[in-house]
Amino acid sequence: MRNGKQRRAVITGIGPITCVGIGKDAFWRGILAEKSGIRQISTFDTSPFHAHCGGEIREWVPENHFPPHRLKRLDRYAQFAVASAKMALDDAGLAYSREQPQHRVGVSFGTALGGISGAENQHSYFLKKGTRGVNQTLALQVFGGSAHSNIAIEFGLRGVGTTNSNSCASGTVAVGEALRYIRDDFADVVIAGGAEAPLSPLTFGAFAIIKTMSQSTGDPAQACRPFDSARDGFVMGEGAASLVIEELEHARARGAHIYAEVLGYSLTNDAYHMTSPLPTGDSCIRAIRDALADAKLAPEQIDYVNAHASSTQLSDSTETMTLKQAFGDHASRLAVSGTKAFTGHPLGATGAMEAAICALGIEHGWIPPTLNRDTPDAACDLDVVPQHGRAAELNYVLSNSFGFGGINSCVVLGRVA
């Protein structure tokens, strides 16, 4: 708060790296095309597992984004993080320089697994040649904090810096914490987002072992089926999304384009189970209500919910129950969609991707659909915008992220008058 007024946080830059498009414009074209980016995994043999598809980014060419000396120090996860941050900064029109560092610009990032897949790859070299065969910077690549650290180094950002690891809620937590840093006057600009690169045999196999991923053997593009009666698990993805979150007057003073305002944030825990949601949904309901209270909004003011909708039987039905209880009578009039059928579920990056979708939905007046919702499920009886999106004026939207460990986080975005 400054001069008795609460500081406001707005989104002025968007930088997604996903299997439906790299960069803001390609990403939004991919969403508007209403086609999934999920395909058969191509980088390793999935035959030992029951799951075989993913949101793999086949068009990623790291040499197009980094010089050779930088690539030696960045695993795939960190590449996604740094490149998406650059896209967001460029989209926002913000200058950056390592030679002229900025003390009022910070980074708030999220990831579930950090550089674990890069470490897995390096382990194969270790088994052959010992430590002599391992990348000399491996120790600096594997920890989750390498995301915000490398972003800060690359662009000269000396403000607040943090990377959280709150499972599938990490990206949403990163956006919410950025809101706090702006409000509390820790920074004027925060690069907020999430990155993940989990598509490697051991990491993929670990999730396959606990049978949380889809075992579909049909068309990979139809494997992720949020709210559909035939849904059978989530589909793992990879990628990143960064948002430039900026103090409103700071953005207006430089004539920045504003996509949306970040109005509210919440974070709760089920304190129940590592993979199953609390049956009553109480902590998710509280997360929704807390986010609305933080945004100073009534439930009936929300026009659209981007649901967590991971495409598991229990998660989607529990979220439906949660939304009904949190929104009461308004739930029957509320548009709700699950967009993981586009991108897969890139774990800690997903919440940032979905926040980007919400901001662009507000900007363009469009609600994205729930792809592959062919057969209604009585346990998911909301308006889930099946198959095709719709034009709508969106003033306020809610984005949910409910992750392993019972971690629940929500953000509310709104149109800036």
HELIX and SHEET records of a PDB file:
HELIX    1   1 LYS A   24  LEU A   32  1                                   9    
HELIX    2   2 PRO A   62  ASN A   64  5                                   3    
HELIX    3   3 PRO A   68  LEU A   71  1                                   4    
HELIX    4   4 ARG A   76  ALA A   92  1                                  17    
HELIX    5   5 ILE A  116  LYS A  129  1                                  14    
HELIX    6   6 GLY A  130  GLY A  133  5                                   4    
HELIX    7   7 LEU A  138  GLN A  141  1                                   4    
HELIX    8   8 SER A  146  PHE A  155  1                                  10    
HELIX    9   9 SER A  167  ALA A  169  5                                   3    
HELIX   10  10 SER A  170  ARG A  183  1                                  14    
HELIX   11  11 PRO A  201  ILE A  209  1                                   9    
HELIX   12  12 PRO A  220  GLN A  222  5                                   3    
HELIX   13  13 LEU A  248  ALA A  253  1                                   6    
HELIX   14  14 ASP A  282  ALA A  295  1                                  14    
HELIX   15  15 PRO A  299  GLN A  301  5                                   3    
HELIX   16  16 GLN A  313  PHE A  327  1                                  15    
HELIX   17  17 GLY A  328  ARG A  333  5                                   6    
HELIX   18  18 LYS A  340  THR A  343  1                                   4    
HELIX   19  19 LEU A  347  ALA A  349  5                                   3    
HELIX   20  20 THR A  350  HIS A  364  1                                  15    
HELIX   21  21 ALA A  378  CYS A  380  5                                   3    
HELIX   22  22 PHE A  404  GLY A  406  5                                   3    
SHEET    1   A 6 GLY A  21  ILE A  22  0                                        
SHEET    2   A 6 ALA A   9  THR A  18 -1                                        
SHEET    3   A 6 GLY A 239  GLU A 247 -1                                        
SHEET    4   A 6 VAL A 189  GLU A 196 -1                                        
SHEET    5   A 6 VAL A 105  GLY A 110  1                                        
SHEET    6   A 6 GLY A 161  ASN A 164  1                                        
SHEET    1   B 7 GLY A  21  ILE A  22  0                                        
SHEET    2   B 7 ALA A   9  THR A  18 -1                                        
SHEET    3   B 7 ALA A 260  ASN A 269 -1                                        
SHEET    4   B 7 ILE A 407  GLY A 414 -1                                        
SHEET    5   B 7 TYR A 396  GLY A 403 -1                                        
SHEET    6   B 7 TYR A 304  ASN A 306  1                                        
SHEET    7   B 7 ALA A 335  SER A 337  1                                        
SHEET    1   C 2 ARG A  39  GLN A  40  0                                        
SHEET    2   C 2 CYS A  53  GLY A  54 -1                                        
SHEET    1   D 2 TRP A 366  ILE A 367  0                                        
SHEET    2   D 2 ARG A 390  ALA A 391 -1                                        
END                                                                             
